[in-house]
Amino acid sequence: MVEFGIGLGIAIIGCGIAIMGSALAQGMAASAAVGATAENPEAFGKNVVFAVLPETQAIYALLIAILMMVGMGLI
């Protein structure tokens, strides 16, 4: 049986929180962009950019989570 320390558990929880927070922010931004497009279809291009911008935060959160897991020896 493999024993994991408290530090490893905290790192895993941190990875999950980082990815969850960025995913929630991305969802809120995308839903606001869709609502704005429904009200003004001519602003579709700008709204797509506003929906895509939070994706970079999600990619950074995923990268940080992977680096933390590699650093802790999980991957």
BADREN-557298 format. One line per field, with one value per atom (N, C-alpha, C, O, CB): residue in three letters; x, y, z. Coordinates in Angstrom, 3 decimals. Glycine has a CB too. Layout:
rest	ALA,...
east	X,...
north	Y,...
up	Z,...
//
This chain:
rest	MET,MET,MET,MET,MET,VAL,VAL,VAL,VAL,VAL,GLU,GLU,GLU,GLU,GLU,PHE,PHE,PHE,PHE,PHE,GLY,GLY,GLY,GLY,GLY,ILE,ILE,ILE,ILE,ILE,GLY,GLY,GLY,GLY,GLY,LEU,LEU,LEU,LEU,LEU,GLY,GLY,GLY,GLY,GLY,ILE,ILE,ILE,ILE,ILE,ALA,ALA,ALA,ALA,ALA,ILE,ILE,ILE,ILE,ILE,ILE,ILE,ILE,ILE,ILE,GLY,GLY,GLY,GLY,GLY,CYS,CYS,CYS,CYS,CYS,GLY,GLY,GLY,GLY,GLY,ILE,ILE,ILE,ILE,ILE,ALA,ALA,ALA,ALA,ALA,ILE,ILE,ILE,ILE,ILE,MET,MET,MET,MET,MET,GLY,GLY,GLY,GLY,GLY,SER,SER,SER,SER,SER,ALA,ALA,ALA,ALA,ALA,LEU,LEU,LEU,LEU,LEU,ALA,ALA,ALA,ALA,ALA,GLN,GLN,GLN,GLN,GLN,GLY,GLY,GLY,GLY,GLY,MET,MET,MET,MET,MET,ALA,ALA,ALA,ALA,ALA,ALA,ALA,ALA,ALA,ALA,SER,SER,SER,SER,SER,ALA,ALA,ALA,ALA,ALA,ALA,ALA,ALA,ALA,ALA,VAL,VAL,VAL,VAL,VAL,GLY,GLY,GLY,GLY,GLY,ALA,ALA,ALA,ALA,ALA,THR,THR,THR,THR,THR,ALA,ALA,ALA,ALA,ALA,GLU,GLU,GLU,GLU,GLU,ASN,ASN,ASN,ASN,ASN,PRO,PRO,PRO,PRO,PRO,GLU,GLU,GLU,GLU,GLU,ALA,ALA,ALA,ALA,ALA,PHE,PHE,PHE,PHE,PHE,GLY,GLY,GLY,GLY,GLY,LYS,LYS,LYS,LYS,LYS,ASN,ASN,ASN,ASN,ASN,VAL,VAL,VAL,VAL,VAL,VAL,VAL,VAL,VAL,VAL,PHE,PHE,PHE,PHE,PHE,ALA,ALA,ALA,ALA,ALA,VAL,VAL,VAL,VAL,VAL,LEU,LEU,LEU,LEU,LEU,PRO,PRO,PRO,PRO,PRO,GLU,GLU,GLU,GLU,GLU,THR,THR,THR,THR,THR,GLN,GLN,GLN,GLN,GLN,ALA,ALA,ALA,ALA,ALA,ILE,ILE,ILE,ILE,ILE,TYR,TYR,TYR,TYR,TYR,ALA,ALA,ALA,ALA,ALA,LEU,LEU,LEU,LEU,LEU,LEU,LEU,LEU,LEU,LEU,ILE,ILE,ILE,ILE,ILE,ALA,ALA,ALA,ALA,ALA,ILE,ILE,ILE,ILE,ILE,LEU,LEU,LEU,LEU,LEU,MET,MET,MET,MET,MET,MET,MET,MET,MET,MET,VAL,VAL,VAL,VAL,VAL,GLY,GLY,GLY,GLY,GLY,MET,MET,MET,MET,MET,GLY,GLY,GLY,GLY,GLY,LEU,LEU,LEU,LEU,LEU,ILE,ILE,ILE,ILE,ILE
east	0.852,0.000,0.898,1.868,-0.969,0.565,1.357,0.789,-0.419,1.368,1.655,1.241,1.552,2.661,1.947,0.597,0.775,0.781,0.025,-0.345,1.635,1.733,0.697,-0.009,3.110,0.622,-0.328,0.028,-0.860,-0.362,1.312,1.731,1.245,0.853,3.230,1.265,0.779,-0.727,-1.214,1.104,-1.448,-2.888,-3.229,-4.152,-3.518,-2.485,-2.712,-2.381,-3.074,-1.868,-1.325,-0.964,-2.052,-2.373,0.377,-2.614,-3.684,-4.921,-5.550,-4.037,-5.269,-6.419,-6.162,-7.071,-6.718,-4.934,-4.579,-4.720,-5.193,-3.163,-4.310,-4.458,-5.934,-6.310,-3.819,-6.747,-8.174,-8.828,-9.660,-8.870,-8.461,-9.036,-8.606,-9.406,-8.629,-7.344,-6.857,-7.607,-8.008,-5.355,-7.796,-8.480,-9.964,-10.557,-8.277,-10.575,-12.000,-12.286,-13.252,-12.492,-11.450,-11.660,-11.559,-12.355,-10.664,-10.587,-10.443,-11.584,-12.025,-9.095,-12.060,-13.171,-14.460,-15.232,-13.379,-14.687,-15.880,-15.816,-16.815,-16.028,-14.649,-14.498,-14.694,-15.303,-13.114,-14.186,-14.354,-15.828,-16.307,-13.524,-16.535,-17.955,-18.770,-19.678,-18.490,-18.460,-19.189,-18.926,-19.842,-18.797,-17.671,-17.338,-17.993,-18.487,-15.820,-17.998,-18.613,-20.129,-20.715,-18.287,-20.764,-22.212,-22.572,-23.598,-22.774,-21.748,-21.996,-21.816,-22.566,-21.053,-20.830,-20.612,-21.765,-22.169,-19.297,-22.290,-23.431,-24.660,-25.407,-23.732,-24.871,-26.011,-25.888,-26.878,-26.148,-24.676,-24.470,-24.654,-25.159,-23.065,-24.252,-24.434,-25.919,-26.359,-23.661,-26.683,-28.119,-28.798,-29.755,-28.753,-28.309,-28.887,-28.409,-29.169,-28.564,-27.158,-26.589,-25.754,-24.557,-25.715,-26.371,-25.641,-24.483,-23.595,-26.599,-24.476,-23.403,-22.075,-21.020,-23.796,-22.107,-20.898,-20.359,-19.685,-21.177,-20.652,-20.258,-18.747,-18.274,-20.774,-17.985,-16.528,-15.900,-15.026,-15.938,-16.345,-15.819,-16.192,-15.388,-16.348,-17.406,-17.865,-17.132,-16.920,-19.368,-16.747,-15.973,-14.613,-14.123,-15.797,-14.010,-12.718,-12.886,-12.042,-12.147,-13.953,-14.185,-14.449,-14.137,-15.357,-15.015,-15.261,-13.987,-13.857,-16.326,-13.048,-11.826,-10.732,-9.882,-11.311,-10.727,-9.665,-9.487,-8.344,-9.944,-10.539,-10.322,-9.726,-9.267,-11.633,-9.728,-9.138,-7.651,-7.121,-9.344,-6.969,-5.548,-5.338,-4.366,-4.935,-6.233,-6.115,-6.314,-5.650,-7.129,-7.227,-7.449,-6.220,-5.866,-8.680,-5.569,-4.356,-3.240,-2.518,-3.908,-3.090,-2.074,-2.357,-1.430,-2.010,-3.614,-3.968,-3.662,-3.169,-5.460,-3.947,-3.640,-2.134,-1.673,-4.225,-1.367,0.088,0.646,1.523,0.710,0.139,0.593,0.230,1.030,-0.020,-0.972,-1.377,-0.476,-0.086,-2.842,-0.147,0.742,2.128,2.723,0.840,2.646,3.967,3.982,4.964,4.397,2.884,2.818,2.786,3.430,1.578,2.042,1.966,3.296,3.675,0.865,4.003,5.327,6.283,7.069,5.871,6.230,7.097,6.863,7.795,6.919,5.622,5.305,5.475,5.305,3.884,5.809,6.048,4.811,4.836,6.737,3.726,2.510,2.507,1.884,1.303,3.202,3.243,4.657,4.945,2.752
north	-1.182,0.000,1.245,1.323,-0.002,2.197,3.414,4.478,4.719,3.919,5.103,6.167,7.522,7.752,6.020,8.395,9.750,10.721,10.560,10.118,11.720,12.701,13.803,13.891,13.293,14.640,15.754,16.774,17.403,16.428,16.943,17.890,17.487,18.337,18.020,16.200,15.702,15.935,16.322,14.198,15.698,15.939,17.400,17.719,15.469,18.288,19.725,20.146,20.984,20.536,19.568,19.893,19.443,20.159,19.237,18.275,17.769,18.650,18.972,16.305,19.038,19.930,21.275,21.847,20.134,21.787,23.042,22.950,23.887,23.438,21.820,21.612,21.643,22.279,20.266,20.960,20.931,22.290,22.652,19.968,23.050,24.382,25.324,26.132,24.956,25.228,26.096,25.837,26.778,25.890,24.579,24.247,24.568,25.061,22.765,24.297,24.579,26.077,26.496,24.026,26.877,28.328,28.905,29.765,29.012,28.442,28.963,28.484,29.216,28.539,27.268,26.760,27.535,27.831,25.262,27.855,28.635,30.043,30.551,28.725,30.660,31.997,31.954,32.856,32.580,30.922,30.790,30.605,31.177,29.605,29.818,29.607,30.876,31.136,28.541,31.669,32.921,33.915,34.592,33.545,33.994,34.915,34.476,35.311,35.007,33.181,32.689,32.894,33.243,31.204,32.679,32.878,34.352,34.674,32.338,35.246,36.677,37.071,37.898,37.508,36.485,36.783,36.276,36.938,36.166,35.106,34.570,35.444,35.706,33.114,35.894,36.780,38.105,38.633,37.028,38.650,39.915,39.727,40.622,40.478,38.581,38.305,38.151,38.543,37.033,37.589,37.446,38.810,38.985,36.602,39.774,41.107,41.925,42.727,41.830,41.734,42.512,41.579,41.416,43.703,40.968,40.013,40.638,39.918,39.375,41.962,42.606,42.601,42.780,44.036,42.402,42.414,41.003,40.753,43.091,40.091,38.688,38.524,37.787,37.853,39.191,39.058,39.484,38.797,39.867,40.618,41.093,40.136,39.866,42.506,39.635,38.746,37.404,36.795,38.522,36.944,35.706,35.909,35.024,35.251,37.065,37.364,37.391,36.858,38.721,37.998,38.050,36.659,36.402,38.974,35.774,34.417,33.579,32.648,33.746,33.900,33.105,33.555,32.744,33.189,34.802,35.308,34.510,34.246,36.740,34.116,33.330,31.943,31.289,33.175,31.489,30.187,30.167,29.126,29.842,31.311,31.346,31.081,30.428,32.700,31.577,31.306,29.827,29.269,32.139,29.189,27.760,26.962,25.981,27.298,27.371,26.686,26.867,25.915,27.218,28.076,28.311,27.481,26.924,29.801,27.388,26.588,25.119,24.436,26.767,24.624,23.237,23.007,21.990,22.853,23.926,23.811,23.805,23.004,24.962,24.691,24.740,23.448,22.930,25.954,22.926,21.671,20.521,19.691,21.350,20.466,19.403,19.544,18.554,19.433,20.776,20.987,20.617,20.066,22.441,20.922,20.567,19.050,18.514,21.205,18.356,16.910,16.249,15.249,16.379,16.802,16.267,16.529,15.652,16.895,17.706,18.032,17.169,16.887,19.455,16.748,15.909,14.418,13.584,16.179,14.087,12.694,11.902,10.672,12.023,12.567,11.847,11.412,10.412,12.705,12.165,11.839,11.461,11.145,13.035
up	0.000,0.000,0.000,0.754,1.236,-0.839,-0.971,-0.036,-0.016,-2.445,0.727,1.648,1.033,0.550,3.023,1.049,0.531,1.704,2.662,-0.495,1.617,2.678,2.537,1.533,2.702,3.561,3.565,2.494,1.919,4.940,2.221,1.188,-0.180,-0.979,1.171,-0.458,-1.749,-1.882,-2.944,-1.908,-0.802,-0.835,-1.061,-1.811,0.446,-0.412,-0.587,-2.014,-2.590,0.417,-2.589,-3.977,-4.945,-5.893,-4.353,-4.716,-5.588,-5.473,-6.481,-5.230,-4.262,-4.080,-4.755,-5.357,-2.578,-4.661,-5.327,-6.836,-7.478,-4.973,-7.403,-8.853,-9.250,-10.235,-9.280,-8.485,-8.790,-8.673,-9.505,-7.885,-7.648,-7.463,-8.577,-9.048,-6.106,-9.005,-10.078,-11.379,-12.065,-10.291,-11.716,-12.959,-12.852,-13.811,-13.309,-11.700,-11.529,-11.610,-12.249,-10.191,-10.966,-10.988,-12.383,-12.761,-10.090,-13.150,-14.507,-15.402,-16.289,-15.100,-15.176,-15.976,-15.682,-16.594,-15.708,-14.424,-14.073,-14.678,-15.186,-12.538,-14.620,-15.200,-16.711,-17.288,-14.860,-17.341,-18.792,-19.152,-20.131,-19.327,-18.370,-18.628,-18.462,-19.252,-17.712,-17.448,-17.242,-18.377,-18.843,-15.897,-18.814,-19.901,-21.203,-21.961,-20.080,-21.465,-22.698,-22.686,-23.711,-22.897,-21.533,-21.480,-21.637,-22.238,-20.162,-21.109,-21.296,-22.765,-23.285,-20.401,-23.425,-24.840,-25.700,-26.656,-25.315,-25.361,-26.114,-25.905,-26.848,-25.690,-24.677,-24.413,-25.135,-25.641,-22.930,-25.189,-25.899,-27.407,-28.084,-25.601,-27.929,-29.354,-29.685,-30.766,-29.762,-28.766,-28.991,-29.067,-29.821,-27.879,-28.293,-28.320,-29.509,-30.052,-27.046,-29.921,-31.026,-31.910,-31.673,-30.488,-32.925,-33.776,-34.559,-35.014,-34.748,-34.723,-35.477,-34.713,-35.322,-35.817,-33.411,-32.592,-32.358,-31.358,-31.256,-33.268,-33.093,-32.979,-32.113,-34.253,-33.830,-33.827,-32.513,-31.985,-34.947,-31.983,-30.697,-29.569,-28.678,-30.385,-29.620,-28.560,-28.591,-27.542,-28.680,-29.763,-29.836,-29.172,-28.471,-31.308,-29.392,-28.756,-27.242,-26.520,-29.264,-26.752,-25.315,-24.736,-23.573,-25.007,-25.532,-25.055,-25.058,-24.264,-25.909,-25.944,-26.081,-25.111,-24.741,-27.510,-24.695,-23.825,-22.528,-22.154,-23.485,-21.832,-20.603,-20.858,-19.921,-19.864,-22.108,-22.416,-22.075,-21.685,-23.896,-22.218,-21.884,-20.396,-20.018,-22.275,-19.552,-18.120,-17.828,-16.954,-17.330,-18.557,-18.367,-18.790,-18.137,-19.157,-19.872,-20.323,-19.296,-18.997,-21.707,-18.753,-17.728,-16.482,-15.894,-17.366,-16.069,-14.885,-15.128,-14.231,-14.527,-16.325,-16.641,-16.626,-16.109,-18.005,-17.180,-17.190,-15.762,-15.439,-18.000,-14.918,-13.527,-12.800,-12.021,-12.799,-13.048,-12.411,-12.849,-12.028,-12.743,-14.126,-14.609,-13.992,-13.568,-16.150,-13.940,-13.335,-11.856,-11.358,-13.504,-11.152,-9.733,-9.563,-8.662,-9.070,-10.422,-10.316,-10.671,-10.060,-11.214,-11.655,-11.985,-10.832,-10.474,-13.296,-10.252,-9.130,-7.907,-7.154,-8.761,-7.706,-6.550,-6.844,-5.955,-6.093,-8.088,-8.446,-8.792,-8.732,-7.348,-9.154,-9.526,-10.985,-11.343,-9.255,-11.818,-13.256,-13.604,-14.758,-14.143
//
